[in-house]
Amino acid sequence: KRGGGGEEEEEEEEEEEEEEEEEEEEEEEEEEEEEEEEEVIAILSKIAAPLK
């Protein structure tokens, strides 16, 4: 029983770490997308300004 219990805890910790890593990656991707959107908006604003 001693060995079995330890393995389960390790697996749970690994799963939690993987989930945290996935969440961090998703957050980074969202931030990158937001930055890209802001850049596109800035470019479009510059193009549209003379048309007003």
N, C-alpha and C positions, 0 to 999 in steps of 0.2 A: 504494500500500500504506500509506503513512503516514497518510492521511486515514481509510482504512477501519479500521485498527486502533484508532485513537482513538475512533471511533464505537462500536465494540463495547465498549470499556472503559466509556464513558459509559452505555451501555445497562445493563451489568452493575451499575454503581453505582446507577443509578436503580432497578433491580429490587431491589437490596439495601435501599435506602432505603424502598421501598414495603413490603417484607416487615417491616422493623423497625417502620414506622408501624402496620402491621396488628397486629403482636404487641403493641405498646404499647396499641392500642385494645382488644384482647382482654383484656389484663391489667386495664385500667381498668374494663371491663365486669364482669369477674369480681370485682373489688374492690367495685364498686357493689352487685352481687348479694349478696355476703357481708354488706355493711353492712345491706342491706335485710333479709336473713334474721335478722341479729342484732337488728334493731329489732322484727321480728315476734315473735321468741322472747321478747324483753323484755316486749312487750305481753301475749303469751299467759301469761307467767309471772305478771304482775301480776293478770291475770284469774283464773288458776288458784289463786293463793295462798290466797284465802279459802275455796276449795272443799275444800282439804285437811283 
